[in-house]
Amino acid sequence: MGETINWMGGWPKEGVVSAAEWEERSGRYAERSRELLEQDAESLKEALAGTELLPTWGTRTERMMLAPGADAAIDWIIKRWLQPGDAVLVERPTSRFALQAFRRAGIIPHAVPGDGLGLDPDELAESIRQLHPRLVYAAPDCTDPEGRVWGEARKELLLQICREEDVAVLLDERQALLCEAPPRGKYASGSANAGLEGVVFRVGEFPPGMVAGLRLGWICAHGEDEKIRELLPTPAVRPEAIPPTDLAAVLGLLQEGIEPIVKTMKFIYRARTGALVECLKRQQLEGVGWNEPQNGMHLWISLPEGLDADALLRAAWMNGLLFQPGGAFYASDPDRFKLRATAVHTEERLIRLGVQKLGDTMADFLGRWG
């Protein structure tokens, strides 16, 4: 079968900051006293709030918690804010991980119709009235899997409607660093209360491929103290969650300045996503289309009608190619004729080979049907 090309996403072994460099950086703090963990955590939160990793909303560091990645942050919120049987509203399509996390906890996700600008405000308001959800989950600055950017007015309407209906909002900002421009508008103006009178949770992380082996995320909570005071722990990071040497090394990295690393990562991601698109164009796979992503790491690909992505994955795996079938990104009525390809961790020569493997696997399927 040869080398397997993995377009499923996840965490690569290497990053812009290599594993060897990160081991050397974190090793500098090996003798650091564990009693300094919370001091490092507080300093790190302050440093994060001053970078483009965390678009400013007047973030209060006492309302932040560090976590081993955005997935862990979402799990934390689910376990402490929701109960089995609660309804949650989501985009269509939406994050595969979030849907899985909700369902594992007995939470029922419901999709709200929308368009390229985001959730439809009328449909959102009607869904809230009918379903009485406890939470709305969305990724306005970079949707997964499509890589869309909401219109600014839609973001503000989301917050306004949920505030008026007393529904919490969970914003997944894990790809915020990959956005070409920082969020703008009222909700990102920097005022501590701009559009945030309701309960709003924001989760983010150092994106995969930035620092090899590092999983560092965070939760920012905004809103009424009485509703969220018990959600975030004291201290703000559990000692077993993130190695203290990583906290100290990240703090040092931020103090040095991460702009060169961010620029390099964006360049690599744009180049590799562009290479994937160009290879698909050259391959001219019949019935295959895709959405040009505005931001992020993924390419959302449409297959010929009737070609189930789950079945295609089983055959592609035998040919040495992995991807995410599209059905897992829907709360209901899944579109099984789509797939998500994440080629940003794949060298360009292997991207060309991966598209060839995809074409060969599709040809096998279509040949059988013919």
Buried (B, 14 or more C-beta within 10 A) or exposed (E): EEEEBBBBBEBBEBBBBBBEEBEEBBEEBEEBEEEBBBEBBBBBBBBBBEBEBBBBBBBEBEBBBBBBBBBBBBBBBBEEBBEEEBBBBBBBBBBBBBBEBBEEBEBBBBBBEBEEBBBBBEBBBEBBEEBEBBBBBBBBBBBBBBBBBBBBEBBBBBBBBBBEBEBBBBBBBBBBBBBEEEBEEBBBEEEEEBBBBBBBBBBBBBBBBBBBBBBBBBBBBBBEEEBBEEBBEEBBBBEEBBBBBBBBBBBBBBEEEBEEBBEEBBEBBBEBBBBBBBBBEEBEBEEBEBBEBBBBBBBBBBBBEEBBBEEBBEBBBEBBBBBBBBBBBBBEEBBBBBBBBBBBBBEBEBBBBBBBBBBEBBEBBBEEEE
